[in-house]
Amino acid sequence: MLYFAFMPSKLQGRLPYILLVAAILVLDRWTKALVQARFGLNDSVTVIDGFFDITYVRNTGVAFGIFDLVSLPAKSILLSAFTALAAVVVTVYSVRSPARNRLLQVALALAGKSL
């Protein structure tokens, strides 16, 4: 296969997981752009009545608004640095773990998206 010719040996067995991360990132950006284009802030649409609604909100505080109340001038820099560090840790762990451990690799690929 041609795509293996230019990939380092540590990444050769990880191409499906790399493609999974890329697909999830593209899908994430596409759905966010779609919501921004079609919704006003705090607008909501019911998908499954009483179970699932899509509401356009902006989260400036990371997961579950943890840092939403923090008002440091360097907040975005700190959050970006933390995200970059976490992405490096997940990537290093993935590369050091066996590629044949599919469940772990898929979990790490999905964790990489949540960063």
C-alpha positions as CSV (number, residue, x, y, z in Angstrom):
1,M,0.0,0.0,0.0
2,L,1.3,3.4,-1.0
3,Y,0.3,5.3,2.1
4,F,2.6,3.2,4.3
5,A,5.7,4.3,2.3
6,F,5.9,7.7,3.9
7,M,4.6,6.9,7.4
8,P,6.9,6.3,10.4
9,S,6.8,2.7,11.6
10,K,5.0,3.6,14.8
11,L,2.1,5.1,12.9
12,Q,1.7,2.5,10.2
13,G,-0.9,0.4,12.2
14,R,-2.7,3.5,13.4
15,L,-4.0,4.9,10.1
16,P,-7.6,3.8,10.8
17,Y,-7.5,5.7,14.2
18,I,-5.9,8.8,12.6
19,L,-8.7,8.7,10.0
20,L,-11.3,8.3,12.8
21,V,-10.0,11.4,14.6
22,A,-10.0,13.4,11.3
23,A,-13.5,12.3,10.5
24,I,-14.8,13.2,13.9
25,L,-13.1,16.6,13.8
26,V,-14.6,17.4,10.4
27,L,-18.1,16.2,11.5
28,D,-17.7,18.3,14.7
29,R,-16.7,21.5,12.8
30,W,-19.5,20.9,10.2
31,T,-22.3,20.5,12.8
32,K,-21.1,23.5,14.7
33,A,-21.0,25.6,11.6
34,L,-24.5,24.3,10.7
35,V,-25.9,25.3,14.1
36,Q,-24.3,28.7,14.0
37,A,-25.7,29.4,10.5
38,R,-29.2,28.3,11.3
39,F,-29.8,29.1,15.0
40,G,-29.7,32.3,17.0
41,L,-28.0,32.2,20.4
42,N,-30.1,30.2,22.8
43,D,-32.5,29.0,20.1
44,S,-33.6,25.4,20.5
45,V,-35.1,22.7,18.3
46,T,-36.7,19.5,19.5
47,V,-35.3,16.4,17.8
48,I,-37.0,13.7,20.0
49,D,-39.8,15.2,22.0
50,G,-39.1,15.1,25.8
51,F,-35.7,13.4,25.2
52,F,-33.3,15.3,22.8
53,D,-33.1,19.0,21.9
54,I,-30.4,20.9,20.1
55,T,-29.8,24.3,21.7
56,Y,-27.2,26.8,20.5
57,V,-25.1,28.0,23.5
58,R,-21.6,29.2,23.8
59,N,-19.4,27.5,26.4
60,T,-16.4,29.6,27.3
61,G,-15.4,27.5,30.2
62,V,-14.3,24.2,28.7
63,A,-16.2,21.0,29.8
64,F,-19.4,21.7,31.6
65,G,-18.4,25.4,32.0
66,I,-15.7,24.5,34.6
67,F,-13.7,27.7,34.0
68,D,-16.7,29.9,33.0
69,L,-16.4,32.1,36.0
70,V,-12.7,32.6,35.7
71,S,-11.9,36.0,34.3
72,L,-8.1,36.0,33.9
73,P,-6.7,38.0,31.0
74,A,-4.7,34.9,29.9
75,K,-7.6,32.5,30.3
76,S,-7.7,31.5,26.6
77,I,-3.9,31.0,26.5
78,L,-4.1,28.8,29.6
79,L,-6.9,26.7,28.3
80,S,-5.2,26.4,24.9
81,A,-1.9,25.3,26.6
82,F,-3.8,22.8,28.8
83,T,-5.6,21.4,25.7
84,A,-2.3,21.1,23.8
85,L,-0.6,19.3,26.7
86,A,-3.6,16.9,27.0
87,A,-3.5,16.2,23.3
88,V,0.2,15.4,23.5
89,V,-0.3,13.0,26.4
90,V,-3.1,11.2,24.6
91,T,-1.1,10.9,21.4
92,V,2.1,9.7,23.2
93,Y,0.0,7.1,25.1
94,S,-1.6,6.0,21.9
95,V,1.7,5.6,20.1
96,R,3.2,3.7,23.0
97,S,0.2,1.4,23.3
98,P,-0.2,-1.6,20.9
99,A,-2.0,-0.7,17.7
100,R,-3.7,-4.1,17.9
101,N,-5.5,-3.1,21.0
102,R,-8.5,-1.7,19.0
103,L,-10.7,-0.8,21.9
104,L,-8.0,1.3,23.6
105,Q,-7.0,3.0,20.3
106,V,-10.6,3.9,19.4
107,A,-11.1,5.2,23.0
108,L,-8.0,7.4,22.7
109,A,-9.1,8.6,19.3
110,L,-12.4,9.7,20.7
111,A,-10.7,11.2,23.8
112,G,-8.6,13.2,21.4
113,K,-11.7,14.8,20.0
114,S,-13.0,15.9,23.3
115,L,-9.9,18.0,24.0
